[in-house]
Amino acid sequence: MTRIGHIQSVQIQRESLKVDEDSARRYDPAPLCSVAQLKLTRNGVIGLTEAGEALIDVHHVDHPRSRNRADNYVSMGFSGHYAALRSHYGAHLLDGIAGENILVVWDALMTPQDLGEQVVIETQTGQRIILEDVLPIPPCEPFSRFAAGGALSAPEMKATLQHLSGGMRGFYLRVIEAADGALIQPGDEVYTAS
């Protein structure tokens, strides 16, 4: 295994971050909710607050308005990507604002090739959780407009979508069955399996 870094923060999306407004959709980060721990399940993630309240992520199969597509159970982003996004688009792109469940401290850009096919999280109690089916999160037009700070012409939208592809917005992963119900939290270590 090769160490990537440690988990900086964990969060859930209480509802979709893409909101219908008139004839267009806009990106609204208001439903993001930072939590103390994440319960990783085969059906998605559940956030656990400091008080022990369980909050189901909108991509969980059992959320009443689930946005699960069978490839987006868990999402992971990297601090280095946010530094690059802020440099390119501006300071409004705070760590975590793209909505990933797990934010990992990693100062460089993480490519799909760097990440590989599996990611391993080692908890502070020594448990190892394997996540697989790593897939770059495809960019969307609402987040692209949000990142760029407003309306975009067709060529600007194309350029922004291209810039945000290839894992720049993070990666989707899936929990293997053996790790169903595992708990992770800030400070846990993250590795590539290779």
N, C-alpha and C positions, 0 to 999 in steps of 0.2 A: 504494500500500500504506500501511497505517496500523500503526505499531509498537504492539505490546501490551506486551512486556517481554522478558526473557531467561529461558532455561531454568535453573531452580534445581537440579533433580535429575532423574535418570532411574532407572527401576526396572522389574523384571519380577515377575510372579507365577509362582513355580515350580509351584504347584498351585492349585486352586480355594480361594478364601477363605471359601466357604460349606461348612460341615462338617455332615454328618448326625450328630445326637446324639439318641438315643431317638426320640421322636416329632416332634422339631422340628429345624430347622437353625439353626446359630449361625454368627456371623461370626468368623473367626480370621485376624488379619493376619500370623501367623507365616511363611507362605510368601512374603512380600514380600522382595525382594532388590535392594538398591541396586547399581547397576552404573556403570562409568565411561563407557560409551557404549551407544547403542542402534543396532542395525542395523534400519532400516525396510524391510520387504519387503511385497509385495502379499499375502502369506499371513500377516502378523503381524510381531511384533518378536522380535528376539534380543538379549539383553543380553551385553555384552562386559565382563568384569572387568578390573581393572588388570593381572592376570597374563595376559590374553588368552584366558581360558576363555569359551566361548560357552554361554549359558544360554537355552534356548528358553522363551518366555512361554506360559502355559497357554491363551491365546487364539489362539496360532499354529495354523494348520491342521495342521502336522506334529507337534504335541505329542501324545504317546501317549494322553493323557486330555484331548484338546482340548475347550475350552469355546467354540470359535468358532461364531458364529451367522450369519456372513456380513455382519455390521454392526459388529463389535467388534474389528477388527484392531489398532487403536492407540487409546489413551485419553490424554486431556489434562485436567489440573486446574489450578486457580489458587490462589495463596497467599491472596488475599482471601476466597475461599470458606472456607478453613480458619479464618481469623480469625473469620468470621461463625459458623461451626459451633461453634468453641470458646466464643464468647460465648453461644450459645444452649444448648449441651449440656454443655460442660465441657472441661477441659484435656487429657483423654485423647485428643482428636481431633488428634493430631500431624500435621504436614504429611506428606502422602503416604499416610496410613493408609487412605484409601478405595481405594487400589490402582491409581491411574492410572499409566501408563507415563511420562508427561512432566508435570512440575510447573513451571508458569510463574509468575514473579514478576509479579503484577498485584494491586494493593491493593484494587481495587473488586470488585463482583460482575460476572461476565461472563454476559450473557444470550445466548440463541441468536441474537437479532437483532443484538447487538453483534458476535458472532463471524462471522456471515455463512455463506456456503456453502463457502468455502475458507480454509485457514490456510497461511501460508508460513513455513517455518523457514529462516533464513539462517545457515549454519554459519560458523565462524571462518575458514574458508578461502574463503568467498565463494559456496559452492554454495547454490542455492535449491531447497528441497524443497517441493512442493505437496501438501497433504493436503486431501481433499474428503469429501463425503458426511457433513458435520458433523451429529451426532445427540446430543441430551442423553442422558446415561446415566440409564436409569430406575432409581428407587430400589427396593430389595428389603427384605423384612421382616427378614432377619438383620442387615443393616447398620443398619436403623432401630433395632432393639433395642440393638445395640452402641452406636450414637450416643447413644441416650437413657439408656443405662446399665442396662438390664434389661428385664423384662417390661412390656408395654404393653397397656392395655385396647383394645378395638376402636376407640373414638373417638380415643384417643391414637395408635394405630397409623396411623389415617387421617390425622390431623393431621401426624404425622411424615413419612409418605410424601409428602404434599402439599408439606411444607416442603423435602424433599430432591429434589423434581422440578424440571424446567425448567433443568437444567444445574448445579444446586447440587453434585451429586456429580461433575461434570465432563462431558466429551463424548467420544463415539467418533468416529473419523475413519478414512479409508482413504487409503493411499498410491497416488498415480497411477503408472501403469506406468513412466513415464520416470524416476521417482525410486527404482525398485526397487534395494535394496541400499545406499542412502545411510546414512551414519553421522552421528548427532547426539550432542551431549554438553552438560553444563552450560556456560552462558555463551553458547550460540548464541542468536540473536535470533529473536523470534516476531512475526509480523505478520498482520493480516487482509488478505485480497486486495483488498478494496474501498478 
